[in-house]
């Protein structure tokens, strides 16, 4: 069994078939097919069912894919460990993050990481929810994840570090005013408002649904799957929005009216990764993230 065979196998899974995998890997499809056939012969099992031009994972393939990803991670960890002698951390770390966590703290962490470890590249994968972040890490697609969740993320072999408590904001169209005039609002101030909300399964939607049940008279003006369009919709006057404080800077710079809740409405933010060997790049990201979380607020 060779590393190249495992890389080809994982690429077929992640790209949805032999043709797309060959294109992504920039190899000839016959070479890819021969490598997989040889791997199947060595293992004594079929990894894919060929259905026309499509390739569907067999039961053996489903059992193997997560292990194959982990083997590739372990090999990268060994190589990176050797390269770090006298050079500092190098390599790539794949990080899953929800949209607000990608803004803060991930952007700040990448800036700090680049200053300390210029040989490390961070590749981020967008996730809709904390559940999706956990799944990406557990499946080995990403080595680390950052997300907000009311409950500590859990899973077999998963480690979760509490980073901070993220605050929810009320974001209104430019010039809109509400509350006592000190930049804060209470849930009761939201009564009668129209909102732009993300689809279900997100922490923001869960909080909105709770407020709607508690306060009443909150209307959904638009429901979106892509959370990056929430702020533009607010700016165009479609409605108000609940947004995590990672969006604070962009919202204010865009001209939106931003209010904090009194008392604050918070949700814990977490860094997660798996137990066992990790690459030097992932260790550098994790250490930088935990160090960032220990810094005084506002630094």
N, C-alpha and C positions, 0 to 999 in steps of 0.2 A: 504494500500500500504506500503510495507516494503522496506528498503534499499536493502536488498538482492535481491528482485525481480528486482529492477532497475539495479543493478550490473549485474545480469544475462542477462537482456534485452540488455544492452550496449555490453556485452561480445559477445552475439550472432551476433550482428551487426558487431563488429570489427573483429571477427574471421571467419566470413563468413558462419555461420551455427551452429546448435545445437551440432553436434559431436565435431567440433574443439573447440567450447566454453567450452563444458564439460571437454575436455582434458586440456585446458588452466586454467580453474578454479579448476581442480582436484576434480570434483564432478561427481556423477553418472548421466548419461544422463536422465534417468527417473525422477530424482529429479529436474533437470533443466526444463524439459518439464512440470512437474506439477506446478512449481513455475510460469512459464510463463502463463500457462492455468488459474491459479488462478488470476494473474494480469489482463488477458484479461477479465475474468468474472467480476472483480471489476470495470474495466473501461467500460465494455459493448461494446467493439470493439475488432476486431481481429488485432493484431499487425503484424502478419506474414501470408503470404499465403504459405501453405505447398505444394510444388510441388515435388512429389517423396521424395527423401532424402534431398532436398534443402528447404531453408526457405527464402522467398523474402519479404521484408518489404511491408506492406500494406500502403495505403495513411495515415491512422491514425498513423502507426508506424513511417513513415517518419516525420510527424509533431512532434512526441513525442521524437525522439532520441536526438535532441539537448537539449531539455528541461530536459531530464533525465540526460544527462551529467552535465548540470548546477546544478541540484539539488544535485547530488553527490559531485560536487565541493563545493557547499554551506555547505553541511554537513561536508566535510573535513575542511572547513574554521572554522566552529564552534568548531570542536574538537581541531583543531590546536590552536585556540585562547585560549581555556581553558588550553591547555598544555603549552603555552608560559609563563604563570604566574610563574615567578621565574626561568624559565628554558631556556629562549631564544627560537628562532624559531626552530621548528622541523617539520619533514614530508618530503614529496616528491613534487617536482615541475617538470612538464613536459614542456619542452622547444623545440620549433621548430626552426630550423636554416638551412640556406643554407650552403654549404660545406665550403666556405671561412669564413663565420661568425662563424661557429663552431670552426674554428681554432683560429680566433681572431675577437671579444674579448671573445667568450664564454669560451675558455680554461682558460684564465686569470681570468675571473669572477668566474669560479668554484673554482679555487685555492684560491681566496680571500674569497669566500663564505665559503669554508671548514675551513679556519682559524678563521672566525668570528662566524660561525654557524655550528659547526660540526654535529649537529642533522639534517641538511638539506641534502637531496639527490637530485641531479639533473639528470633527465632522458631526454636525447636529442633525438629528432626525426629528421631525415634527410629530407630535402625538396629540390626539384629541383630548385625552383624559389621563388621569393618574393610572387607571387600570391598564391603559395601552402602554404607558411608560414601563410599568412593571412587566408586562408581557414581553416587550422588546428586550428588556434586560434578561429575563429568565430564559428566553429562547436563544440568547447569545447574539442577537442582532446588534446590540449595543453593550458596551462594558459598564456604562454608568447612566443614571437618569436623574433628572431634577423635576419635581412636580409638587403641586399643592394637593393635600388630601386631609380631610378631617380625621381620618384614621391612619395610624402608622401603616405604611405599605408592608405587606407580608407575602412570603412565598418561600418554598423550600430552597435553602441556600442563599437567601437574600438578606442583606444588611441594610438597615435604614438609619440615617443620621438626621436628626432634626436640625434644620438650618436657622429658621426664624419663623415668626408669625407674619404672614402676608396680610395686608389690610385690603378690604373692598372699598372702592370709591364709587361715588355717584358722578357720572359724567353726562353733562348736558350740552346742548347746542350753544355756540358762542352767544354771549350776552344774556343767557338765561339766569334767573336768580331764584333762589328758594331758601327757606330756613331763616335763622335769626340774623344773618348777615355777617357771621364770623367765620365763614368757610366750612361750617359743619351743618349736618342735617340729622334728623331722627327718622326712623322708619315711617312715622306718621306723616312726615313731610312728602312722602312719595305718593300718597293717596291721590288717585285720579290721573297719574302720569301714564304715558305710553312708552313702551320699552322695546329696544332691539335686544334680542336674546339669542344665545347659541342653542343648538340642538341639545336634547337631553344627554345625560351621562357626563357632563362637565360639572366642575365644582361651582362655576358661576351660575349655571342653570339651576343647580340644586339650591343654591342660596336664594336666587330669585323666586323659585317656587315656594320656599319657606316664607319669604317676605310677603308674597302674594296671599298666602294662606293666613298669615298673621294680621296683615294690614287691610287687605281687600282693596278692590277698585284699582288694581294694577292691570293694565291692558297690554297685550303683546301686539306691537305694531309690525314687527318683522322677526322672523326666526331664520337664522343663518347657519350654514354648516362650516363656512370659512370665517373664523373669528377675526381675521385680519380686516374684514369689511365692516366690523361693528363700529369702529371709530369713524370711518368715512360716512357711514349712515347717520351717526349722531351729528356730525358736522353739517350734514345736509338737512338736518331738522326732522329726520324720520322719527326719532324718539330719543329717550334717555337710555343709559346703559349702566349696568353694574360692571365694573372692571377691576381686576386686581391692581395693586399699586405699582406693579412693574410697568404699567402703561401710563403712569402719572406724568413723566417727562414728555412723552410724545403727545399726550392729550393736551397738556398746557401749551406746548410749542405750537400745536395746531390751532390754538385759539379756543378750544373747548372750555367750558366752565366745569371746574373739578371741585368736588366737595368730599370731605371725610365724614364718616358717621360718628356720632357721639351718643353712647359710648361706641368705641371702635368695633367693627365686625371683622373678625380675624379668621384665618385658616392656616394651619401649619404647612410649612414648606419643607420638603425632604430631599436629601441626596441618597440615592440607592445604588448598590452594586452587589455583585455576587461574591460569595466566599471563594477561597481557593486562589490559585495564581492569577495575577493580572499583569498586563504589560507595564513597562516603566512609564509610558505616556499616560496610561489610565491612573497610575499611582500619583503622578504629578498633578493630574486634573483633580483627583480626590483630595489630595493634601492642600492644593490651592483653594478648593471650594470650602473645606473646613476652616482653613485660615481666614478666608474672607468672611465666613459666618461669625468668627470670633472678634472681628474688628468692631470698634464702637460705631453705633448708628450715625450715619451722616458723614462718615469719613470718606 
